[in-house]
Amino acid sequence: MLPELSHIDHWIFDLDNVLYPAESDLFSLIDIKMGEYIERALRCDAVEARRIQKSYFHDHGTTLAGLMHHHGTDPHDFLDYVHDIDMSRLTHAPELYSAIAALPGEKLIFTNADKPYAERVLEKRGLGGLFDRIHDVLATNLVPKPEEAAYQSLITTCGINPARALFVEDMARNLRPAKDLGMTTIWVNTRSEWGARGHAPDYIDYEITDLESWMSSLYLNKKNRKDAIL
């Protein structure tokens, strides 16, 4: 690995728009389902449902957190409904699998989604069984990123030394708590307004546009250095 990453022994990845390309746009399908759920639960029209959805996402970290706070929404009912989507947009990623598998130390997923959804995504990408642990929103007692308690839950549960951990995330604002705790941070810039919200260079160590290409280049550089020595 690069010398500046040689100390890392916990590799932490967000799921959506990180372990699959943002162009797959799974969130557009989830977005529709969230709108439907809010319309039904709050008995409002589509315009009001979208306003509520985005307002809660901005103010509470996730739409679910806002619904729970203001309306006592059952989180399991919500997560089951909005994650019941077609995964056919996703394809296998053998190069990404090889690159992540070659990393020294533990590989973890830290997501505001739930574990069943994460496992479906990983299987569709050919990444099933690759990660040592999935720390989902249920594992954080429904406290979402970027709330500090979510990161503390991850650290405590998984036995992580933040100074030896790296976190990859597409939502820039979710990197600030990680950096404050001492983690190395990588922002996957998907060119989206929501992803860039709260961006500041003081808590982003690396900015990339595609995890698969970046990880594969690290793996190939390592292989090339070995070949040169031989």
Protein Blocks (a to p, Z undefined) as FASTA:
>chain_A
ZZklmmpcbdcddfehplpcfklommmmmmmmmmmmmmmmnopafklmmmmmmmmmmmno
paklmmmmmnopafklmmmmmmmccfklpccdfklmmmmmmpgcjdddddfbdfklmmmm
mmmnopghkambdcdfklnnopacfbfklmmmmmmmnopafklcccddfblklmmmmmmn
opacddddehiaklmgopafklcfbdcfbfklmmmmmmmmmmmmmmmmZZ
